[in-house]
């Protein structure tokens, strides 16, 4: 008797006591734990309390016969995977075929041959063990793959998201603007870029402390993100207190509207800034540039133009935007207050 057989439970369902007794004793002699039921109904009731590893099921029984019992077993998710071996008369070919079509794995014929019964039982118990082992391995693999996917997502996030503000980082900005530049060059479409700076942020940090400065940057980043709605647009922390907004297929006037919306969202934060020379609250200066990417141009051209516009916004007194539209001729640099009173 093997340890594995000691832990195997086999249910025999047969309305003939002699068959039950002989078959049960044969299996017990081999070390199997044997349960018995004298009808399909009793078998189903017994299975509601505990599940065997294999079922030997007589086809010809009064009331609920073996075929109906098998159909019910296979319709129940709890018992659907338990292997069922039909017991049938030697010449009952029709019921053998019908039983197999219902989901039975095999059949044995009466009168029983002990060697055949044991061989078929052991084969299907081995197949069940292999199936369960494979299912466990699949579950382990699924869990491993899920953990790996989660780890990869975390790594991707760490590589592409700014840890402080939770918007895109500089690395992702460089990737996204390069891709947008190449695509819009092919499509001969406009690309706008906004660079914005928190006004007098060094003064804010010195006056309120670095913790307050970090909190300020987090809030400003989320306010900017709130003002940018299209899936293809990107908000990124460009560096320090500076943020970048990439706006593919956006003309200058569209970029200006986004800039004004950003300023409105930031002002709504009502973050006090007692040492600012332009407002009692945190404000932004913004530079905007719009180009139609050309093959002979470098992407740095757009960034430099935007940076020039931002510098001009600061020079004009801050809390305003300046924009350059190179998609129109002649190009010009235009500055304007945000039209939002702090």
Phi, psi and omega per residue, in radians:
X1 nan 2.188 3.140
X2 -1.567 2.753 3.105
X3 -1.061 -0.604 -3.113
X4 -1.170 -0.656 3.131
X5 -1.201 -0.605 3.113
X6 -1.044 -0.526 -3.073
X7 -1.682 0.097 -3.102
X8 -1.688 2.238 3.100
X9 -1.878 2.257 3.136
X10 -2.128 2.245 3.084
X11 -1.755 2.211 3.055
X12 -1.873 2.225 3.129
X13 -2.059 1.955 -3.094
X14 -2.784 2.389 -3.116
X15 -1.511 -0.095 -3.127
X16 -1.703 1.967 -3.070
X17 -0.992 -0.659 -3.120
X18 -1.097 -0.787 3.107
X19 -1.046 -0.782 3.135
X20 -1.023 -0.828 -3.055
X21 -1.126 -0.817 -3.092
X22 -1.142 -0.837 -3.079
X23 -1.172 -0.697 3.140
X24 -1.108 -0.757 -3.122
X25 -1.167 -0.652 3.109
X26 -1.034 -0.772 -3.109
X27 -1.288 -0.648 3.111
X28 -1.127 -0.642 3.114
X29 -1.061 -0.439 3.125
X30 -1.599 0.054 3.056
X31 1.661 0.094 3.115
X32 -1.428 2.614 2.986
X33 -1.534 2.190 -2.999
X34 -2.038 2.260 2.991
X35 -1.899 2.632 3.127
X36 -2.263 2.611 3.028
X37 -2.515 2.433 -3.030
X38 -1.687 0.087 3.096
X39 -2.784 2.872 3.101
X40 -1.109 -0.711 3.136
X41 -1.079 -0.774 3.140
X42 -1.143 -0.614 3.109
X43 -1.120 -0.809 -3.139
X44 -1.111 -0.677 3.102
X45 -1.116 -0.710 3.137
X46 -1.149 -0.643 -3.124
X47 -1.235 -0.284 3.091
X48 -1.258 -0.274 -3.126
X49 -1.804 -0.607 -3.116
X50 -2.706 2.687 -3.085
X51 -2.009 2.310 3.069
X52 -1.465 3.063 3.085
X53 -1.577 -0.364 -3.119
X54 -2.756 2.615 3.139
X55 -2.180 2.252 2.971
X56 -1.764 2.062 -2.935
X57 -2.209 2.093 3.088
X58 -1.282 2.434 3.135
X59 -1.383 -0.830 -3.053
X60 -1.534 1.748 3.072
X61 -2.431 2.547 3.087
X62 -1.185 2.742 -3.121
X63 1.273 -2.116 3.101
X64 -1.404 1.920 -3.116
X65 -1.371 3.122 -3.078
X66 -1.123 -0.588 -3.127
X67 -1.145 -0.795 3.120
X68 -1.163 -0.689 3.106
X69 -1.048 -0.770 3.128
X70 -1.096 -0.760 3.141
X71 -1.032 -0.709 3.125
X72 -1.196 -0.672 3.103
X73 -1.068 -0.770 -3.085
X74 -1.313 -0.333 3.110
X75 -1.472 -0.243 -3.118
X76 -1.702 2.100 -3.127
X77 -0.999 -0.477 -3.134
X78 -1.201 -0.604 -3.031
X79 -1.976 -0.033 -3.014
X80 -1.051 -0.555 -3.054
X81 -1.627 0.002 3.113
X82 -1.317 2.183 3.139
X83 -1.151 2.351 3.132
X84 -2.022 2.202 3.038
X85 -1.936 2.111 3.129
X86 -1.362 2.555 2.988
X87 -1.952 2.188 -3.025
X88 -2.565 2.831 3.109
X89 -1.172 2.725 -3.023
X90 -0.977 -0.701 -3.053
X91 -1.743 0.153 -3.054
X92 -1.465 1.203 -3.042
X93 -1.188 -0.651 -3.089
X94 -1.082 -0.832 -3.128
X95 -1.205 -0.526 3.073
X96 -1.068 -0.846 -3.126
X97 -1.132 -0.759 -3.129
X98 -1.115 -0.692 3.130
X99 -1.096 -0.744 3.116
X100 -1.149 -0.602 3.129
X101 -1.217 -0.413 3.112
X102 -1.412 -0.198 3.093
X103 2.119 0.016 3.048
X104 -1.126 2.611 -3.086
X105 -1.633 -0.342 -3.056
X106 -2.953 3.133 3.036
X107 -2.578 2.696 3.000
X108 -2.215 2.601 -3.047
X109 -1.816 2.624 3.054
X110 -1.675 2.538 -0.075
X111 -1.182 2.615 -3.033
X112 -1.254 2.443 2.899
X113 -1.795 2.053 -3.022
X114 -0.964 -0.770 -3.101
X115 -1.108 -0.694 3.142
X116 -1.160 -0.777 3.138
X117 -1.013 -0.876 -3.100
X118 -1.121 -0.676 -3.133
X119 -1.117 -0.819 -3.112
X120 -1.171 -0.708 3.108
X121 -1.058 -0.821 -3.100
X122 -1.153 -0.674 3.124
X123 -1.054 -0.812 -3.055
X124 -1.348 -0.476 3.002
X125 -1.191 -0.674 3.094
X126 -1.137 -0.736 3.099
X127 -1.104 -0.676 3.107
X128 -1.119 -0.761 3.124
X129 -1.046 -0.755 3.130
X130 -1.136 -0.694 3.119
X131 -1.103 -0.804 3.131
X132 -1.110 -0.690 3.118
X133 -1.118 -0.742 3.119
X134 -1.122 -0.700 3.114
X135 -1.092 -0.721 3.113
X136 -1.127 -0.727 3.117
X137 -1.119 -0.669 3.108
X138 -1.128 -0.737 3.122
X139 -1.108 -0.741 3.108
X140 -1.091 -0.738 3.128
X141 -1.124 -0.707 3.109
X142 -1.081 -0.758 3.135
X143 -1.134 -0.695 3.122
X144 -1.128 -0.761 3.132
X145 -1.139 -0.645 3.115
X146 -1.136 -0.741 3.113
X147 -1.142 -0.677 3.123
X148 -1.144 -0.740 3.111
X149 -1.093 -0.698 3.118
X150 -1.135 -0.726 3.120
X151 -1.134 -0.720 3.115
X152 -1.124 -0.681 3.098
X153 -1.107 -0.692 3.113
X154 -1.144 -0.726 3.113
X155 -1.126 -0.723 3.117
X156 -1.082 -0.727 3.141
X157 -1.123 -0.779 3.131
X158 -1.072 -0.606 -3.102
X159 -1.357 -0.390 -2.991
X160 -2.090 -0.151 -3.063
X161 -2.049 2.369 3.086
X162 -1.234 2.207 -3.039
X163 -1.109 -0.573 -3.105
X164 -1.391 -0.886 -2.965
X165 -1.687 -0.265 -3.141
X166 1.157 0.268 2.912
X167 -1.714 3.135 -3.132
X168 -1.053 2.604 3.113
X169 -1.649 -3.121 -3.076
X170 -1.110 -0.641 3.140
X171 -1.063 -0.792 3.140
X172 -1.206 -0.646 3.085
X173 -0.977 -0.834 -3.130
X174 -1.042 -0.714 3.130
X175 -1.147 -0.836 -3.031
X176 -1.183 -0.733 -3.098
X177 -1.231 -0.560 3.081
X178 -1.142 -0.757 3.129
X179 -1.152 -0.748 3.130
X180 -1.102 -0.701 3.137
X181 -1.040 -0.837 -3.107
X182 -1.146 -0.755 -3.110
X183 -1.140 -0.799 -3.086
X184 -1.286 -0.412 3.018
X185 -1.127 -0.767 3.104
X186 -1.136 -0.689 -3.067
X187 -1.522 -0.104 -3.114
X188 0.968 0.826 3.140
X189 -1.978 2.805 -3.109
X190 -1.383 2.556 3.057
X191 -2.238 2.171 3.118
X192 -1.950 2.590 3.101
X193 -2.346 2.371 3.043
X194 -2.036 2.274 2.945
X195 -2.000 2.239 -3.133
X196 -2.286 2.544 -3.044
X197 -2.184 2.401 3.041
X198 -1.262 2.171 -3.065
X199 -1.175 2.269 3.079
X200 0.913 0.808 -3.102
X201 -1.211 -0.588 3.116
X202 -1.079 -0.735 3.086
X203 -1.056 -0.742 3.137
X204 -1.039 -0.837 -3.137
X205 -1.059 -0.803 -3.110
X206 -1.131 -0.616 -3.062
X207 -1.428 -0.764 -3.029
X208 -1.759 -0.269 -3.121
X209 1.746 2.770 -3.040
X210 -1.202 -0.547 3.097
X211 -1.106 -0.771 3.084
X212 -1.127 -0.625 3.090
X213 -1.089 -0.747 3.099
X214 -1.122 -0.748 3.110
X215 -1.068 -0.705 3.118
X216 -1.055 -0.819 -3.122
X217 -1.108 -0.677 3.104
X218 -1.072 -0.802 -3.124
X219 -1.158 -0.724 3.134
X220 -1.104 -0.743 3.140
X221 -1.046 -0.776 -3.128
X222 -1.220 -0.570 3.070
X223 -1.141 -0.740 3.097
X224 -1.089 -0.773 -3.138
X225 -1.065 -0.633 -3.141
X226 -1.126 -0.535 -3.092
X227 -1.474 -0.185 -3.081
X228 -1.903 2.021 -2.906
X229 -1.887 -0.499 -3.007
X230 -1.339 2.487 -3.108
X231 -1.038 -0.573 -3.084
X232 -1.410 -0.248 3.120
X233 -1.323 2.652 -3.076
X234 -2.316 2.294 3.000
X235 -1.870 2.235 -3.100
X236 -2.412 2.611 2.962
X237 -1.443 2.024 -3.037
X238 -1.447 -0.518 3.120
X239 2.758 2.359 3.129
X240 1.011 -2.137 3.133
X241 -1.725 0.312 -3.074
X242 -1.863 2.383 -3.133
X243 -2.135 2.657 3.124
X244 -2.175 2.473 3.102
X245 -2.212 2.034 3.129
X246 -1.638 2.185 -3.067
X247 -2.177 1.538 3.132
X248 -1.182 2.603 3.084
X249 0.914 0.745 -3.088
X250 -2.226 2.135 3.072
X251 -1.286 2.986 -3.081
X252 -1.023 -0.755 -3.103
X253 -1.146 -0.597 3.060
X254 -1.151 -0.705 3.111
X255 -1.145 -0.645 3.097
X256 -1.091 -0.737 3.118
X257 -1.074 -0.694 3.095
X258 -1.119 -0.752 -3.139
X259 -1.052 -0.765 3.125
X260 -1.130 -0.700 3.103
X261 -1.103 -0.681 3.103
X262 -1.078 -0.837 -3.137
X263 -1.048 -0.683 3.129
X264 -1.107 -0.781 3.140
X265 -1.123 -0.714 3.133
X266 -1.152 -0.729 3.131
X267 -1.128 -0.605 3.112
X268 -1.080 -0.373 3.098
X269 -1.150 -0.513 3.138
X270 0.941 0.834 3.085
X271 -1.443 2.008 -3.088
X272 -1.064 2.466 3.101
X273 -2.477 1.406 -3.032
X274 -1.130 -0.424 -3.051
X275 -1.804 0.256 3.057
X276 -1.414 2.547 3.118
X277 -1.585 -0.060 -3.054
X278 -2.069 -0.318 -3.080
X279 -2.874 2.753 3.041
X280 -1.397 -0.163 3.116
X281 -2.126 2.888 3.072
X282 -1.060 2.327 3.076
X283 -2.313 3.017 3.133
X284 -2.191 2.634 2.866
X285 -1.917 2.427 -3.023
X286 -2.297 2.426 2.986
X287 -2.006 2.409 -3.083
X288 -2.295 2.411 3.024
X289 -2.449 2.516 3.140
X290 -2.266 2.269 3.103
X291 -2.411 2.822 2.866
X292 -1.804 1.901 -3.044
X293 -0.960 2.352 3.133
X294 -2.062 2.651 -3.117
X295 -1.070 -0.596 -3.093
X296 -1.438 -0.098 3.135
X297 -1.649 2.740 2.987
X298 -1.807 2.675 3.125
X299 -1.109 -0.466 3.099
X300 -1.039 -0.428 3.113
X301 -1.030 -0.814 -3.135
X302 -1.123 -0.751 -3.123
X303 -1.127 -0.729 3.131
X304 -1.127 -0.741 3.113
X305 -1.088 -0.719 3.127
X306 -1.162 -0.704 3.127
X307 -1.137 -0.675 3.072
X308 -1.064 -0.741 3.128
X309 -1.129 -0.680 3.100
X310 -1.131 -0.768 3.113
X311 -1.029 -0.727 -3.139
X312 -1.157 -0.656 3.101
X313 -1.080 -0.660 3.086
X314 -1.210 -0.724 -3.121
X315 -1.149 -0.511 -3.114
X316 -1.405 -0.063 3.081
X317 2.159 0.015 3.120
X318 1.203 3.089 -3.083
X319 0.920 0.776 3.109
X320 -2.734 3.044 3.101
X321 -2.178 2.600 3.000
X322 -2.242 2.525 -3.127
X323 -2.438 2.614 3.062
X324 -2.125 2.251 -3.126
X325 -2.020 1.689 3.134
X326 -1.511 -0.022 3.064
X327 -1.376 -0.207 3.098
X328 -2.012 2.712 3.106
X329 -2.122 2.404 -0.072
X330 -1.382 2.660 3.103
X331 -1.216 2.622 3.129
X332 -2.588 2.755 3.093
X333 -1.857 2.078 -3.076
X334 -2.111 2.330 3.134
X335 -2.103 2.600 3.141
X336 -2.757 2.502 2.968
X337 -1.066 2.770 -3.109
X338 -1.252 -0.144 -3.102
X339 1.163 0.334 3.101
X340 -2.074 2.023 -3.105
X341 -1.356 2.198 3.125
X342 -1.303 nan nan
